[in-house]
Amino acid sequence: MQKLQGKTALITGGNSGIGLATAKLFLESGARVAITGRDQQALDEATKALGHDVLALRSDAASVTEIEALMSQINRAWGRLDVLFVNAAIAGPLPFEMVTESHFDTVMSVNLKGAFFAVQKALPLLAPGASVILTTSIANQIGAPNFSVYAASKAALRSLTQTLALELVGKGVRVNAVSPGPIATPIWGKFGLPADVALAAQQEVANKSPSKRFGQPEEVAKAALFLACEDSSYMVGQEVVVDGGMSLL
Ligand SMILES: NC(=O)c1ccc[n+]([C@@H]2O[C@H](COP(=O)([O-])OP(=O)(O)OC[C@H]3O[C@@H](n4cnc5c(N)ncnc54)[C@H](OP(=O)(O)O)[C@@H]3O)[C@@H](O)[C@H]2O)c1
């Protein structure tokens, strides 16, 4: 029997990187999978790459109205949800003194508000035994220069994981988090840096890592699968760190 046989799973930010690798693994593990993102072309390409009957739904994580519409679509398609992987986020690095109110609001709206309301609006669909997984980041436990808003948003998600875990465990819903370190995904190309500067920054991060390399999205997906399925049945409110040892430095 496959680990997610007969289960339904929604992955926000599932058209790229960690979300896409997790969608692939969840499908291979027997689940029916829905993915979201804003970029229709990336959704189409993801659907092609997954090669299964995946539900690709365009939805902006920063909009509560769109989150409600998304959950209605899931309800119409499946009537319930067994796994919710709240993974969509933007990093938006900026030196502290350059952060504007608008930049702050944009990052927080996707990363924190979006995650908060994704869980709230999914709640009526979450079946007993359901698993909610939030993607945090090791930026929430180490100093992360130039990532002040992002790191704060992920620290808030760590707190949310613990609080929701206790609020929802009585309903039979487990809430946990997966906390990636540096993972080789398209997010590193979205920092607005010239290609050579971005590459040098990544090389510096890899050299600093105890494992001397970036992690692969598939390595995070395996942790997400563990939290999604019965293998983690007694895990409640925990954060699984997948970082090659980076946060120990
Ligand atoms: N890669 C790393 O080194 C690393 C480290 C720590 C934590 N993380 C976390 O891992 C998660 C996945 O990131 P990734 O590395 O896989 O990056 P990625 O490849 O850039 O994926 C980010 C995903 O989020 C979606 N997204 C962003 N804003 C959205 C919005 N407003 N509405 C809906 N979807 C939105 C993107 O889709 P669209 O662009 O189509 O909207 C995309 O699918 C994030 O939570 C990130 O913070 C990553």
The ligand as an ORCA input file, in Angstrom:
! r2SCAN-3c Opt
* xyz 0 1
  N      14.919     27.302     -1.917
  C      15.390     27.604     -0.709
  O      16.606     27.765     -0.523
  C      14.429     27.746      0.452
  C      14.968     27.854      1.738
  C      14.105     27.988      2.810
  C      12.748     28.007      2.608
  N      12.252     27.914      1.343
  C      10.801     27.949      1.198
  O      10.369     26.899      0.363
  C       9.123     27.249     -0.240
  C       9.162     26.944     -1.727
  O      10.137     27.779     -2.315
  P      11.057     27.292     -3.519
  O      12.450     27.361     -3.054
  O      10.529     26.051     -4.085
  O      10.864     28.532     -4.513
  P      10.132     28.700     -5.921
  O      10.613     27.663     -6.859
  O      10.303     30.132     -6.250
  O       8.628     28.388     -5.566
  C       7.811     29.317     -4.930
  C       6.393     28.964     -5.239
  O       5.518     29.889     -4.569
  C       4.573     30.368     -5.508
  N       4.122     31.694     -5.129
  C       4.847     32.790     -4.821
  N       4.038     33.827     -4.569
  C       2.760     33.368     -4.719
  C       1.480     33.949     -4.604
  N       1.316     35.247     -4.287
  N       0.403     33.179     -4.837
  C       0.544     31.872     -5.171
  N       1.725     31.269     -5.298
  C       2.827     32.012     -5.079
  C       5.301     30.363     -6.845
  O       4.384     30.326     -7.916
  P       4.090     31.615     -8.866
  O       5.381     32.282     -9.107
  O       3.444     31.029    -10.075
  O       3.138     32.461     -8.097
  C       6.066     29.066     -6.722
  O       5.264     27.991     -7.080
  C       8.890     28.714      0.113
  O       8.014     28.774      1.210
  C      10.261     29.198      0.515
  O      10.214     30.293      1.407
  C      13.056     27.776      0.269
*
